[in-house]
């Protein structure tokens, strides 16, 4: 991998980065369960305040917790609040994250989860395409194979998606494009800026955007909108989302993704639906299907192929 895409790193640093990002996908897989538990505990609030407003409030709480933890535990995070460049980078990452979550939420309201999973998984393809165009260089054959397997696996792990290509589908494709941009901008920014600093400002930006969305939907002045965070069955999942899904996952993402090629990172992130499906099976939230083996197998195969063969292929290309 060229120095313009990744930080120069030793083999051990790359191995640690892969393990760290795998841990991220393990926790991300559980965020599906936590968000569902929180939403299932708020049937009356969703009816009275609207699902979008409730979700925006939960996203606000999730990232507010993550931002607060960054400021409490890292002096570097507190110092970053006075750095104009760190704020500019945080705004880029924060806005991309918020828009991606928001568009995914809007799209999911009108399409099946399997369709959403498939279309969202296109971020792996978008990451490869955008990276190739920007660097004027095609991905290696191994990377292309890995992208194909990861996209197929993530999209079909819950069975073949039934696409109708309505507005919701196109919004979800836009969501995948935004996630790809977030991966690439994360790579660009964290190789030049301190990951702890930009994590902090990006969390604050998502928190602000979520709060503004609640007010935009017309419920920001309603105290019930904000008190729902402390409802029975909601507070614990929200704490898990904030501490695990945002603080841990996104901090690790910003710390370690820069040691890997962004396409390889995207392929690793595509393992998220595998863990989500496994957790769902254990909690009887997902029905068993042969597609779980097919999709999960494709995802794991894609990751193993890329990790074992990509460095060898790059070495051969350089020698030629």
N, C-alpha and C positions, 0 to 999 in steps of 0.2 A: 504494500500500500504506500502511496506517495505521501511525503510529508505535508503536502498541501491539503490532504484530506484528513489525515490522522496525525496524532502526536507520535513522535518517534518513541517506540516502546520496546522493551525486551519481551521475550517469549513468555516469561513469568507474568509480566504486567498484562499481557493480552489474555492469558489464562484467567487471571484474577478478574479482568473486565468481563469475560464471558460468564464466569460464575456469578458475578454481581448482577449482570443483566438477566440471567436465568432466575435469580432470586426475585428480581423485579417482576418478571412474568408470573411467578408463583403467587405473589401478593396481588398483582393486578387481577389474576383469575378469581381471587376471593372478593374483589370489589363488586363484582356482579352480584354476589350473594348479599353483601352488606347493603348495597343500594336497594335491592329488591326487598330485603327485610325492613328497611326504613320506610319505603313507599307502601308496603303492605300494612304497616302499622298506622297509616294515615288515610284511610278510605274516606272519612268525612271531610278532612281538610282538602283532599284532592277534588272532591265534589264541590266544596264551597269556594275554594281559592283557585282551583285550576291546577292540573298536573304540572304544566310548565312553570308556574309560579312556585309550586312546592319543590320541584327539582332545582330551580335556580337558588332557592333558599338553602337547600342541602349542599349544593356546590359552594355557595358562599361560606357556610359553616366549615366545610371540609378544608377549603384553602385558607380560611382565617386561622384555623388550628395549626396548619402547616407553617404559615407565615409567623405566627406567634412562637412556635417551637424553634424556628430558625433564629429569631431575634433573641430568644432566651439562652440558647445553647452555644451560639457562635458570635464571638466578638466581631469577627470579620463581617458577619451579616449586618450587625449594627453600624459598623463603619461604612458599609456600602451605601447606606442611605444618603450619604453626602456626595456620592460620586455620580455625576451627570451621565457619563458613558454607561455605567452599570444600569442606571434607570432606563436609558434608551434601549439597551439590549434586553432588559427585563420586560419592557413594554412589547417588544417584538415577540418574545417567547410567550408571554402571558396572553396577549391578544390572540395568537395562533391557537394556544391551548383552549382558551375560552370559546372561540368560534367553532373549533372542532367539536368540543363537548356539546355546545348548543345545537349545532347542525345535526349531530348524531341523535340528540334527544328529540328534535323536531321530526326527523325522518322516522325514528323508531315508533313514533306515535301512530303511524299509518301503514307500517309494513311489518311482516313477521320477523322475529329475531334472527331466523336463519338467513333471510335475505339481507338484513342489516349486517350480520357477521360477514357474509360473503362480500358485500360491496365495501365495507370498511376495510377488509383485508387487502383491497386493491392499493392501499397505501404502500405495500411492499413493491408493487409494480411502479407506482408513481415515484417512489424514492429512487429506483433504478433508472427510470427515464430521465428525471430531472437532474440527477447526478451525472449521467452520461452526457446530456446536452451541455451542462455547465462546464464540465471538464473536457468536452469534445473528445470523449473516449468511450468506446463501448465497454460494458461490463465483461468480465471473463466468461468463458463458457460455463464454468462451474457456478459462478454467481447467477447466471441466467437460469441454469437448472434449479438452483436453490430457490430463486424467486418464484419460479413456476410451481415447484412442489409446495412452498409455503403458502402461496396464494390459493392453490387448490385445496390444501389441507385445512386452512382456516375457514374457507368458504363452504366446504362440504362436510365438515365434522358433524353438523347437525342435519345432514341430508341435503339432497340437491335443492338449491334455492329456486323458488318459483317467481320469476321476474315478470312484471307487467310494465315496467318503465314509466311509472307515473312521476309526479312531482317529488314524492318522498324518496324514490330511488335516486333521482338526480341530486337531491340534497345530500343523501348519504354518500354518493360518489364525491361530492364536493368536500364532505367531511374527511374522506380518505385522502384527498388531495392536501387538505390542511394538515393532517397528521404527518404526511410525507414532508411537507414544508417545515413542520416543527422538528422533525428528526434532522433535517439538513441544516436548519438554522442553529439548532443545538450544537451540531458538529462544528459549524463555523464559529459560533460565539465562544463555546467552552474551550476551544483550543487557543483562544486569545485572551479570555477573561477568566476571573476566578469563579469556579462553578458554584461555590457557596454563596457568593455575592449575587450572581444572576439568578440563582434559585430563589433567593429571598425576594428580590424585586419582582420576579415573575409571579410568585405566589400572591404578593400584595396586589398586583395588577388583576389577576383572575378574581380575587376577592372583591375588588372594587367593581369590576365589570359585572359580576354576579349580583351584587347589591343594586347596581343601576338597573339591571334587567328586572329585578323584583319591582322597583319603583316604576319602570317603564310599563310593566304589566298592570299597574294601577293598584297594587296591594302593599306598597312599601310603607304606607302610613298605618296599616292595620297591624296592631300589636300581635294578633293571633298568628299572623304570617311568620313572625320571628320566634314566637314562643313554641311553635311546633317542633323546633329543634330539640326541646327538652321533654317532649312527649314520651310516654311509656313505649318501649320498643324502638325508639328512634335515636336516643342519645348515644347508646353504646355503638350501634353501627356507624353513626356519624364520627365518633371518636376514632373508630378503626379506619374509616375512610381517610380522615385527616392525618392520623399518625402513620398508618401503613400505606394507603393508596397514594397520598400526596407527599408527605414529608419524607418517608423512607424511599419510595419508588422514584420520585422525580429527582430527589437529591442524588441517589445512586446513578440514575440515568445521566445526569449532568456531570457527575464525577468520572464515570467510567466509559461512557459511549465514545468519547474522544479517542480512546485507544484502539478502536475498531473501525473498519470501513463502514460508512453509514448504511450501505446495502446489507452487510452482514448483521448489523444491529437491527435493522428492520425485520430480517428473517428470524432473528431470535425473539423479537417482540411478538411475532405472529404465533408463538407458542401459547400466548395468553388464553385463547379459547380452549386449548387442551386442558389446562388446569381448571378453568371455569366449568368445563363439562364434567371433569372428575369430581369436583366439589358438588356439582349439581346432582350427579348420580348418587353420591353418598347421602344427600339430604332429600332424595326423592323429588327433586325439582326438574330433573331431566330424565326422559325415557331412554332406555338402552336401545341402541341401533348398531348395525354392522358398520354404518358410516362413521361411527366414533373411532373404530379401528382403522378404517381407510383414511380418514382425514388426519387423525393423530399420527398414524404411521407415516403419512406423506410429510407432515411437518417435522417430525423427528429425523426422518431420512434427509430432508433438505438441509437441516441444521448440521447433521453429522457430515454430509458430503462437503458442505462449504468449509467447515472447520478443518477437516482432514486433508482436503485436496486443493483449496484455494491458494494457500501459500506455495504449494508445490507448482501449481500452474503459473503463478506470478513469477516464480524463480525461473522457470523455463522460458517465459516470454521475455524476461530481461536478458537472458543469455543469448536468445536469438537476435 
